[in-house]
Amino acid sequence: MFKIVVAASFLAAVSFNVLNEDGELEQHSFKARYKYLSAKEFDALIARMNSPEHTQDDTLQEVWVGWDAALCDEHGQPLPHTQDNRERVTNILGMRAALIQGFFRAVGSAAAKNLEPAPASSTSGAGQASA
């Protein structure tokens, strides 16, 4: 059974690299919380993203709504979700692109999963005893 109830938001992995003080890349990850978009909202977002005036910040304003406790400050404490911290995070070189990629990777994975054929054992369900 599928109930037409969609969560307002979802968590998805974001991976990114940061140069450390030795000039070496360090890979990091956390989970970002994104707004769930309807198909119409998603199509409209794609149309806006194709506009030369649309920026990465514009996209993030529309879809990025928070993060999990794995995103920490310099003291290792979970970073509270505030506008100042949001700006602090997006000011990290490459972070905007990583956040946008995280959104599209999650949305694309869900769509791709729906294209996979159903397992042979879960066909129509005809002739199966009910529990």
C-alpha positions in Angstrom: 0.0 0.0 0.0 1.2 3.5 -0.8 -0.3 6.4 1.2 0.0 9.7 -0.5 1.8 11.4 2.4 5.1 12.9 1.6 7.6 14.1 4.2 8.2 17.9 4.2 12.0 17.2 4.1 14.6 14.5 3.9 18.3 13.9 4.9 20.9 13.1 2.3 24.6 12.7 2.4 26.9 15.5 1.4 30.6 14.8 0.8 33.2 17.4 0.2 37.0 18.1 0.3 38.8 20.8 2.2 42.4 21.7 2.0 44.1 21.4 5.4 47.0 23.6 6.5 49.5 21.2 4.9 47.8 21.6 1.5 46.4 18.1 1.5 42.7 17.3 0.7 40.7 16.0 3.6 37.4 14.4 2.8 34.4 15.2 5.0 30.8 14.4 5.0 27.5 15.1 6.9 23.9 14.9 6.1 22.0 17.9 4.8 18.3 18.3 5.3 16.5 19.3 2.0 13.0 20.4 1.3 10.9 17.7 -0.5 9.8 19.2 -3.8 6.7 18.2 -5.8 7.2 17.3 -9.4 6.0 20.7 -10.5 8.2 22.5 -8.0 11.2 20.4 -9.2 10.5 21.3 -12.8 10.2 25.0 -11.9 13.5 24.8 -10.1 15.2 23.3 -13.1 13.8 26.0 -15.3 15.0 28.7 -12.9 18.4 27.1 -12.7 18.8 27.4 -16.5 18.4 31.2 -16.2 21.8 33.1 -16.2 20.6 35.2 -13.3 20.0 32.1 -11.0 22.9 31.4 -8.6 23.9 28.5 -6.4 22.7 30.5 -3.4 19.3 30.8 -5.1 19.1 27.1 -5.5 20.1 26.5 -1.9 17.6 29.0 -0.6 14.9 26.8 -2.2 16.0 23.3 -1.2 18.5 23.3 1.7 16.8 23.6 5.1 19.3 22.3 7.6 21.9 19.7 8.6 22.6 16.9 11.1 24.8 16.9 14.2 27.8 15.7 12.2 28.4 19.3 11.0 30.4 20.7 13.8 32.1 23.9 14.8 35.9 24.3 15.4 35.4 22.9 19.0 33.7 19.7 17.7 30.3 20.8 18.9 27.3 20.3 16.6 26.7 23.5 14.6 23.3 25.1 15.3 21.2 25.9 12.3 21.2 29.7 12.1 21.4 32.1 9.3 25.0 33.1 10.3 26.1 29.4 10.4 24.4 28.8 7.1 26.4 31.6 5.5 29.6 30.3 7.3 29.0 26.9 5.8 28.3 28.1 2.3 31.3 30.3 2.4 33.6 27.2 2.4 35.0 26.9 -1.1 33.1 24.2 -3.0 30.5 23.7 -0.3 27.6 25.2 -2.4 28.3 22.8 -5.2 28.5 19.8 -2.8 25.2 20.7 -1.2 23.5 21.0 -4.6 25.1 17.7 -5.7 23.8 16.1 -2.5 20.3 17.2 -3.3 20.3 16.0 -6.9 22.1 12.8 -6.1 19.3 11.9 -3.5 16.5 12.9 -5.8 18.1 11.1 -8.7 18.6 8.0 -6.7 15.0 7.9 -5.7 13.8 8.4 -9.3 16.3 5.7 -10.6 15.1 3.3 -7.9 11.5 3.7 -9.2 12.7 2.7 -12.7 14.0 -0.6 -11.5 11.8 -3.6 -12.4 9.9 -5.1 -9.5 11.3 -8.4 -8.1 9.6 -11.4 -9.7 8.2 -12.6 -6.3 6.3 -9.3 -5.8 4.1 -9.3 -8.9 0.4 -9.0 -8.6 -0.1 -10.7 -5.3 -2.9 -12.8 -6.8 -3.4 -16.1 -5.1 -1.4 -15.1 -2.0 -2.9 -15.7 1.4 -3.6 -12.6 3.4 -2.0 -12.3 6.8 
